[in-house]
Amino acid sequence: MSAVSIKNLRYRIGRLNLNIDELTAGDGVRTGIYTPDRGGKSTLIKLMSGFLKPDSGEIKVLGGSPDDHNIRGSIAYITPYLGFMPTLTVYRVCKSFRLFYRKFDNALFEEISKGFGLKPVDRLDALSGPQLIKLSYALAMARRPRLILADDLAGDADPFVTGDIMSALKKYLGDTSLVFTTSRIGDLDKYADGIIIISDGIVKHSLYGDEPFSDCYLISGECNETPEGAIGARFDGKKLSCIVQGDHAAKKITERYPGVTAEKAERSDVIRYYIGGGEYNE
């Protein structure tokens, strides 16, 4: 069973037009979904969560509909915006969650929040943005969900904050499925087991397992055209930069174009070029 399965989804709002023929996020793994800024990250997570309804198509979460009450109880939706009065304390927010979610594990929340440096007496309006994100995750993890849907993983928080959150997820909820959206390649490189790349509302690539990364070569140098099989090519008429899959393809290109070299690509290179050769955004 997949954590999330989408087929023939169509959703349009304003300039955003999602046309996702198929998207699958594996069960028990961390799936990162890349979209450019304003490419529909929040909208897609809300569709998976059931907060938005598609114009057409099918969305299954944990094998059922996100509208199913039992399914919803097994999903935690993460957003930096808690929606509570800013004068409330961490303790009061926790108490509200205990009343609303019958499976809320108060002891687990206390342990996680303490590890995040949060105190029960802290008021929300005194917390920084990264602290609020950590609070969101602590509250979500204390519910012991089967699936976490995270809108933009850790927002604009620095990589250390993201690292703290991912370490806590691994420690306390190692078997829980995680689907997160991001526009940062560094998040995909460090934390995603599977990567889905969406551009212009369409799934361009789905990278699962080790195979897409284990046999890729970085091609760079001077040539007079973009070679066949080039992925994410950047070519200005004289200089080329791209990746290719397989040592046979790399050898063929270097033999045909003496001005280029081939070297084993790092995982981050593969992700960057599949996205389109953009700058590496940590």
C-alpha positions in Angstrom: 0.0 0.0 0.0 1.2 3.5 -0.9 1.1 6.3 1.6 -0.3 8.6 -1.1 -1.5 7.7 -4.6 -2.8 10.2 -7.1 -4.3 9.5 -10.5 -5.5 11.9 -13.2 -5.7 14.9 -10.8 -6.8 18.2 -12.3 -7.0 21.3 -10.2 -7.0 24.9 -11.3 -7.0 28.1 -9.3 -5.9 31.4 -10.7 -2.7 30.9 -12.6 -2.0 27.5 -11.0 -3.0 24.5 -13.1 -2.1 21.1 -11.7 -2.3 18.2 -14.2 -0.9 15.2 -12.4 -1.5 11.9 -14.2 0.2 9.8 -11.6 2.0 10.4 -8.3 3.0 7.8 -5.7 4.6 8.3 -2.3 5.8 5.0 -0.7 4.7 3.7 2.6 7.2 4.0 5.5 9.6 6.3 3.6 10.3 10.0 3.2 9.1 11.4 -0.1 10.2 14.9 -1.2 8.2 16.8 -3.7 10.0 19.6 -5.5 8.2 22.5 -7.1 9.6 26.0 -7.9 8.4 28.8 -5.8 4.6 29.4 -6.3 4.5 26.1 -8.1 1.7 24.6 -6.1 3.5 23.2 -3.0 0.9 24.2 -0.4 -2.0 23.5 -2.8 -0.8 19.9 -3.4 -0.4 19.1 0.3 -3.8 20.5 1.0 -5.3 18.3 -1.7 -3.6 15.3 -0.1 -4.9 16.3 3.3 -8.4 16.7 2.1 -8.6 20.5 2.8 -9.0 21.1 -0.9 -11.0 19.1 -3.4 -9.7 18.3 -6.9 -11.7 19.4 -9.9 -11.3 15.7 -11.1 -9.2 12.7 -10.5 -8.5 10.4 -7.5 -6.5 10.9 -4.4 -5.9 8.0 -2.0 -4.1 8.4 1.3 -3.2 5.3 3.4 -5.4 3.3 1.0 -8.5 5.4 1.4 -10.1 8.8 0.9 -8.6 11.7 2.8 -12.2 12.6 3.7 -12.6 9.3 5.7 -12.7 10.1 9.4 -10.5 7.2 10.3 -8.0 8.1 7.7 -7.9 11.7 8.8 -7.1 10.6 12.3 -4.0 8.9 11.0 -2.7 12.0 9.2 -0.8 14.9 10.6 -0.7 18.1 8.5 2.3 20.3 9.2 2.2 24.1 8.5 4.2 26.9 10.1 0.9 28.6 10.9 -0.6 27.1 14.0 -3.8 29.2 14.0 -3.9 29.7 17.8 -4.1 33.0 19.7 -0.6 34.3 20.0 -1.0 34.9 23.7 -1.5 31.2 24.5 1.4 29.2 26.0 2.9 26.0 24.8 1.1 24.3 27.7 -2.3 25.6 26.7 -1.8 24.6 23.0 -0.8 21.1 24.1 -3.9 20.9 26.4 -6.1 21.8 23.4 -4.5 19.1 21.3 -5.0 16.6 24.1 -8.7 17.4 24.1 -9.1 17.2 20.4 -7.0 14.1 19.6 -7.7 11.2 21.9 -4.5 9.4 20.9 -2.3 12.4 21.8 0.7 11.2 23.8 1.4 13.9 26.3 4.6 12.3 27.6 6.0 12.1 24.1 5.1 15.7 23.4 6.9 16.8 26.6 10.1 14.8 25.6 10.2 16.1 22.1 9.4 19.7 23.0 12.0 19.7 25.7 14.6 18.4 23.1 13.5 21.3 20.9 14.2 23.8 23.7 10.5 24.7 24.1 9.1 25.4 27.6 5.5 25.0 28.7 5.4 28.6 29.8 6.6 30.0 26.5 4.0 32.2 24.8 3.5 31.7 21.0 4.1 35.4 20.3 7.5 35.1 22.1 8.6 32.2 19.9 10.7 32.7 16.8 9.7 31.3 13.4 11.9 28.2 13.7 10.6 27.6 17.2 7.0 27.7 16.0 7.9 25.1 13.3 9.4 22.9 15.9 6.3 23.2 18.0 4.2 22.2 15.0 6.2 19.0 14.6 6.2 18.2 18.3 2.4 18.5 18.3 2.1 16.4 15.2 4.5 13.7 16.4 2.7 13.4 19.7 -0.3 12.1 17.8 1.8 9.2 16.5 0.4 9.5 13.0 0.9 7.0 10.2 1.5 9.7 7.7 2.9 13.3 8.1 2.2 15.7 5.3 4.5 18.7 5.6 4.0 21.9 3.7 7.5 23.2 2.8 9.2 20.9 5.3 10.7 23.5 7.6 10.0 26.7 5.7 12.8 29.2 5.6 14.5 27.8 8.7 18.2 27.2 8.5 19.5 23.7 7.8 20.3 23.1 11.5 16.6 23.5 12.5 15.6 21.1 9.7 18.2 18.7 10.9 16.9 18.8 14.4 13.4 18.1 13.2 14.4 15.2 10.9 16.5 13.6 13.7 13.5 13.7 16.0 11.3 12.1 13.4 13.8 9.3 12.9 14.2 8.8 16.7 10.5 8.8 17.7 8.6 7.9 14.5 11.0 6.0 12.4 8.3 4.0 10.6 6.0 6.9 9.9 5.6 7.9 6.3 6.6 11.5 5.5 5.6 13.5 2.4 7.1 17.0 2.2 7.2 19.7 -0.4 10.2 21.9 -0.8 11.9 24.3 -3.3 15.3 23.6 -1.7 17.5 20.9 -3.3 19.5 20.5 -0.1 16.4 19.1 1.6 15.9 16.6 -1.1 19.5 15.5 -1.1 19.7 15.0 2.7 16.3 13.8 3.7 14.3 12.3 0.8 14.2 8.6 0.0 12.1 9.2 -3.1 12.0 12.5 -5.1 9.2 13.7 -7.3 9.9 16.8 -9.4 6.9 18.9 -10.5 7.1 21.8 -13.0 4.4 23.7 -14.8 1.9 21.6 -12.8 3.1 18.3 -14.3 5.2 15.5 -12.8 8.5 15.7 -14.8 10.5 13.0 -12.9 10.0 10.4 -10.2 13.3 9.2 -8.6 13.1 6.2 -6.4 15.7 4.0 -4.8 19.4 4.0 -5.7 19.2 3.3 -9.4 18.7 6.9 -10.6 21.7 8.1 -8.6 24.2 5.2 -8.8 25.1 5.3 -12.5 25.0 9.0 -13.5 27.9 11.0 -14.9 28.5 14.7 -14.9 29.4 15.9 -18.3 31.2 19.3 -18.8 33.4 21.1 -21.3 33.3 22.5 -24.8 31.3 21.1 -27.7 29.1 22.3 -30.5 25.7 20.8 -29.6 23.7 19.2 -26.9 24.3 15.4 -27.0 21.6 12.9 -27.2 20.5 11.6 -23.7 21.6 14.8 -21.9 19.6 15.5 -18.8 19.2 19.1 -17.5 21.6 20.4 -20.1 22.9 23.9 -19.9 24.5 24.8 -23.3 25.4 28.3 -24.4 26.5 27.3 -27.9 30.0 26.6 -26.8 30.1 25.1 -23.3 28.0 22.2 -22.1 27.0 21.0 -18.6 24.7 18.1 -18.0 24.4 14.6 -16.6 23.9 11.3 -18.5 22.9 7.9 -17.2 25.2 5.0 -17.7 28.9 4.6 -18.3 28.2 3.6 -21.9 26.5 7.0 -22.6 29.3 8.9 -20.8 32.0 7.1 -22.8 30.1 7.7 -26.1 29.9 11.4 -25.4 33.5 11.9 -24.4 34.7 9.9 -27.5 32.5 12.1 -29.8 33.3 15.4 -28.2 37.0 15.5 -27.2 36.5 18.8 -25.4 34.2 17.4 -22.6 35.0 15.3 -19.6 32.9 12.8 -17.6 33.0 12.2 -13.9 30.8 10.3 -11.5 27.9 12.6 -10.4 27.1 13.2 -6.8 23.5 12.7 -5.6 23.0 16.4 -5.3 24.2 16.9 -8.9 21.7 14.3 -10.2 18.9 16.1 -8.3 19.9 19.5 -9.6 20.2 18.5 -13.2 16.9 16.6 -13.2 15.3 19.7 -11.8 16.9 21.6 -14.7 20.4 22.6 -13.9 19.5 25.3 -11.4 21.7 26.7 -8.7 22.2 24.5 -5.6 20.0 25.9 -3.0 20.8 24.6 0.4 
